[in-house]
Each structure stands twice: as structure tokens, then as C-alpha cells.
Amino acid sequence: SGATNNPQDIFFGAPGSYEVQLVTSVSGCANAISNAVTTTVTLVNDNVCDAVPVTIGVNGPYSNVGATLEAGEVQPPNGSCNGNSSWCTVASNTVWFTFTVPMGGSGRYGLGFSPNNWDSQVAIWSASSCGDLLTGAAVLIAANDDSLGSPFNSYAAAHCLTPGQTYYIQVDGWSSTTNPAFGLRIDDLGPADPSFAVLPAQVCENGAS
């Protein structure tokens, strides 16, 4: 008798497996300790089919600390660090987002970070469903590893995105780099040249225009 219910909030610093035990303490009595219960903490958008929706502007903050790769998960080709279609290291701690292109937009969008203070990698993919990103059926639209010098933040430019279509954004740190609080920024780049502004809405200039 005299027991009280004392709920506790538990905050985990990173994804992983944790053991939780309950300890009861009553004055004059030995402590009672419960059996250990194992709980697994994961990032909400670690898996491609759990991608988090984002919009134009700065979204977040988000984290890729403790993120993992899924079996079969797509990766941009290993190549130039500064180009717009590759990364220069393999993926390691990826998290996923979806971006639905607004109607009436330019069709040209930049993917970066705010603040741009970490050695990041970003890619955008076209896929009919999230499962395509695990089977090799997805199409890479753009990817970048290093847009500038140190801290080697990434910025990818995606051209000719279709209004109303949902694309998948893959974020990682270079090698095993992680960031516990990054902002994912999406910029509407506007027409490549002012002359394109007079074209019909369904016409999109390509990346070389």
C-alpha cells in the first residue's frame, strides 16, 4: 500500500538498442528491480519508405546520427566530388525525404543545407514508388558531394522536375560523417534565362540551357 505511479520520460541520444529497467525504492526496504526490457530506437526517415515530406525553403532540423543503409538501397555513382551526378564516396548514414513539385513552379530546384556547415552529400531520385529505390528501378536526377571548399557542403541542382510529381531526396554525410541537427533547404531556381519565362508552363529547359 502507499505506492504511487510516477511516470518518467526517457530520452535517447541516438538510435540503437537499449535496455530499460524499473527500480522501485521504498524507505526501509531493499530496492526492487524489474527484468530488463530491450527497446530499439530508430530514425523516422532511415528507411526509404518512411521518407519525410519537405517543401521549398528550410526544413528541419533533422539528424542522420545512427542512420543505416537498407539492403539494395540506391546510391549515386562514385565519381566526381564537384559534379551534379555523383558522390565521391559510398553511402553510409542515409536518411530520406520526399519533395512534391509545386504546380506553377520553374521545374528547377536546388538542394542544399542551412546552415551549410557540414561535409554532406545529397541526391534526388525519380521513382514510381519507394520500393524502386531498393530494386534499382529508380532514376537519378541529380547528386552532389562538394559544391564548395571546406566544409565541403553539398548542393545539387535538379532540372525539369514535373509539377505534381513526388521525388525522393537522399541525404548522407561524406564517409561516416553525421549531423544531429541539419536543415534541408530547397530553392526554386527560376528559369535558367529570363527568356524562358514566356514559354508555356509545360515546357522545361534542360540543364544545359
N, C-alpha and C positions, 0 to 999 in steps of 0.2 A: 504494500500500500504506500501511498505518498509519491508514487512515481510520476514524473512529468514528461510530456512529449516536447522534445527540444530539437526541432528540425534544423539541419545545417546545410548551407550551400557549399558545394565543393567546386573549386575552380582548378582546372588542369592547365598547365603551362603550354602543353604541346600535345598533338595526337600521339597515341600509343596505348599500350595495355597497362592498366593499373589495378592493384589490389586494394580493396576498401574493407576496413574492419570497424565494427561498432564497439566502443568501450563505454561501459556504464560504471559510474562511480557513486557510491553511497557512503556517507560518513560512518566509520566504524566497521565497514565491511570491505572484503577484498574486491578489487575491480573484476568485473565480468567482461570477457572479450568474446565477441561473436566469431563465427567462421569467416574466413576471408572470401570476399566476392570479387571476382575479376570482371572489370568493365573495359571495353575498348572505346577509345575516343578517336574519331576521325574528322577530317576537314569536310565540310558540307559539299564542297565542289572538287574533291580529289578525283572522283570518277567522272568520265566524260558525260555520262547520262544524268549526272547531278549538277550540270553546269548552271551557274548563277546568271540571271539576266542582267545586262548592263545597258546603259543608254549613252547618248552624246554628253560629253562633259567628264567630270572626275567622279569615279565610282569607288566606293570602299570606305575605310581601309579593309584590305584582305591580307591573308597570310598564305605562304606556301611552306611554312615550317612543318615538317613531318609528312609532307605530301609524297606520294609514291607514283610509280608507273603501273598502269594496268597491262595485263597480257595483251599483246597485239596493238597497243596504243601507237597511233601515228606519230612520226617525228619529221620535222623538216630535214632535207638532206644536209649532210655535213659538208660545208664548203666555205665560202667567203664569210668573214665576220661582218663586213660592211655592206653587203648586198641586200637585196629586197626579196630573196627567195631561198635563204638558207640560214642555218646556225653554224657556229664553228666548234661545237661540242655536242655530245649526245645529251638527250633529256634525262633528268634525274628526279626533280621535285615539282612536277607539273600540277597546275590547277586549271580549271576550265570555266569559261563564261560563254554566254550566247548574246549575240547582238542582232536585233531585228532592224533592218534598214528602214528608216522613216520614209513615208511617201513624200515626194516633192523634194527630196534631198539631192545632193550633187552626184551621188554614187561613188564619191571618192572620200575615203576616210583614213585618218592617221591613228595609229595605235601606239600609245606611249604610257608614261607613268608620271605621277605627280605625288611627291617630289621625284625628280629623275635622278635619284642618288644611289642607285644600286646596279650591280652588274647583272642585267636581266636579259631575257630572251622572250620574244613574243611572236606568235604566228596566228594567222586566221585561215580557217578551212571552210570549204563548202561541202555539205553532206546532206543527203535526203533524210537521214536520221542519225541519232547519236551512235548507233551501232556501227555505222560506216567508218567511224573513227577507230574502230577496233579490228576491222577486217581488211583495211587497205583500200576501201572504196571511196574514201574522202578525197577531195581535190584541194591542194594547197593554193591559196590565193596570194599570200604574201608572208614573209618571215624576215626578221632581222635580229641580229645578235648585238652588234655595236654600231650605234648611229654616230657617236662622238668618241672622243678620248675618255680618259678616266673621269667618272667611274664606269665608263663603258655601258651606259644605259642604252636600251634598245628602242627603236621607233620604226614601225613598219607602215608603209603606205599601200592601202588596198584600193584598186581602181575597178570601176564598172561593177559595183555591187548592185544587186537588183532590189528595188524598193519592195518592201513587204516580205522579203526572204530573210530567214534566220541563218546566221553564220556562227561558227564556233571559234572561240578565241582560246588559244593555249598559252599559258604564261609559265615561265620557268626562270630560275637563276642560272647563270653560267656555271658549268661544272656542278658543284654541290652547294652553290650559293643560295641562301634563303633570306626572306624578308618577312618579319612578323606584322608589318603594317604598311603595305604599299597601296597607292591609289592607282587604279587603271583609268587612263584618260583616253577618250575617243574624240577626235577632232573632225568636223566636217571641213574638208579641204577646199570645197567650192570647185568651180570649173578650172581646168588646167590653164585656160586662157579666157579672158573676158568674152571673146567672140563665141565661145561655146554656150554662153548663157542664153542665146537666142534660138538654140536648137530645141526641137521637141523634147519633152520630158523623158521619153523612152530611149533617146539617143544618148549614149555614153561614150566619151572619148577614152581611148586606151591609154596605158601607162606611158607610151612613147609620144603621146600628143603634146 
